[in-house]
Amino acid sequence: MVHMTTRRRSASYTQDAFFPRSVSDAMPTVVSGSGVLLLDDRGRELIDVCAGPFLASLGQGNARVIDAMARQARELSYVYARTTRTRANAEFSRTLSELLGEGYDRVHLTSGGSEANEMAIKMVRTRAVARGERDRSVVVTLMPSYHGATVLTLGYNGDDVAGSLWGDLTVEAERIPAPLTYRAPSPASAAAGSLASLDALIARVGPTRLLAVLVEPIGGQSSGVNVPDPSFIEGLRVRCDETGAALIFDEIVTAFRTGSVLAADHVPSARPDITTLAKGLGAGYAPLGATITSADFADELADTIGFTVSHSYDAAPISCAVGTAVVAEIRDRGLVAHAAEMGRRLRCGLDDLREHHPMIGDVRGRGLLLAIELVADGETATPFPAGTDPAETIKQIALEHGLLLYSRRQNAGRFGDWLLLAPPLIIDEGSIDLLLSRLDDTLAAATPTLNGALR
Ligand SMILES: Cc1ncc(COP(=O)(O)O)c(C=O)c1O
């Protein structure tokens, strides 16, 4: 069969060469950055409202991280973690473990979030096999949710639209409804409903087949930063204890952002068995993910059949040097407490915007992980009609008002539409105020277009 090639308008050598034209045509070309600001090739100065995808936690050009990277590259650029140990690996894992606290004792490093989640699943499966529990393979996730883009994690995402693309290629997780608070009678009733679904699921598949419950303790882009009632997290812990399943917290978005080191710290009564980190850990300076367990968990694997699944870049020395410097910056500059303080200011400003922009139905989140839900009618919480993508419309208009927004529609808007606000943790009062005034202008400019879509 002969494939026809079509001549394109212009050659594209960037990653978006594979994207749908509707997306790639509108993408700005960024040429430089400093702190929370980016400069594009049209001379526009943009505030990085979501730190990329909740990632560039220290902003652009952090001197301590850059120096650490260069020093490590000169001293020892790479050796393979399957065959050698490095000081860079030991120092990073110890620094991270000390910041996270007791119970977060052992660190397995990867190149990103999807890999970290896959490693978590592979670890609990290995433990189950070592214990003679070969029937344990059922993974429970939330609808909606997001855990990654590898073939395994694609099957775990709570995204029915994207999921339909992969068919039998993926192993599907069992989904229970996420405890979404906005349209529920109360956060506690949303939690109770989700837990009742989990109980029904356990009764259906059988407790001894349950391998893991994998959740974002506070949601990211897939739920518009849904903050569940603490009873949800506590209920998951109880059910995992009863069934012998592992509780895995995906903190790839939430770590360092929500006013505590981990989102798990908001519910100290319910600790996970495994925690995954990525994004803000490498902060954009190096690809980095981590799968973190207690010493007991790691020892059980090491003392039985062992866990040696690896990728060539796991614990790469330069990534480790970056990670150590990022964690040291977060610790030494008190960025967790700073995120709480800046988050209060940003949230206050968003609450004010809600007063005069009826399209803001809900303001939610914690610390510097916030979202506004976009609605057609705030009184009734009615979403925008299917076929309208309000966040995408606003995102394009925002570029003309000095904001780089991040939003990615999941489930075709079935659970709602939102804009995410999660700037670099280093943001100061002045930049928060500027962000808010630019957002005000953006929403005002977007209103006629969005009202038009409702007619
Ligand atoms: C909650 C969550 N988990 C996992 C991932 C996957 O991380 P990565 O893109 O680094 O593979 C993401 C990425 O958006 C995420 O938001």
The ligand as an SDF file (V2000), in Angstrom:
LIG
                    3D

 16 16  0  0  0  0  0  0  0  0999 V2000
   -1.5300   13.1760   39.2340 C   0  0  0  0  0  0  0  0  0  0  0  0
   -0.5790   12.7950   38.1470 C   0  0  0  0  0  0  0  0  0  0  0  0
    0.0020   11.5910   38.1770 N   0  0  0  0  0  0  0  0  0  0  0  0
    0.8810   11.2030   37.2390 C   0  0  0  0  0  0  0  0  0  0  0  0
    1.2200   12.0290   36.1830 C   0  0  0  0  0  0  0  0  0  0  0  0
    2.1790   11.5590   35.1420 C   0  0  0  0  0  0  0  0  0  0  0  0
    3.4160   12.1720   35.2990 O   0  0  0  0  0  0  0  0  0  0  0  0
    4.4240   12.2900   34.0610 P   0  0  0  0  0  0  0  0  0  0  0  0
    3.7760   13.1980   33.0690 O   0  0  0  0  0  0  0  0  0  0  0  0
    5.6810   12.8520   34.6880 O   0  0  0  0  0  0  0  0  0  0  0  0
    4.6430   10.9180   33.5370 O   0  0  0  0  0  0  0  0  0  0  0  0
    0.6370   13.2970   36.1050 C   0  0  0  0  0  0  0  0  0  0  0  0
    0.9590   14.2080   34.9760 C   0  0  0  0  0  0  0  0  0  0  0  0
    0.2230   15.1110   34.6620 O   0  0  0  0  0  0  0  0  0  0  0  0
   -0.2970   13.6880   37.0950 C   0  0  0  0  0  0  0  0  0  0  0  0
   -0.9090   14.8810   37.0410 O   0  0  0  0  0  0  0  0  0  0  0  0
  1  2  1  0
  2  3  1  0
  2 15  2  0
  3  4  2  0
  4  5  1  0
  5  6  1  0
  5 12  2  0
  6  7  1  0
  7  8  1  0
  8  9  2  0
  8 10  1  0
  8 11  1  0
 12 13  1  0
 12 15  1  0
 13 14  2  0
 15 16  1  0
M  END
$$$$
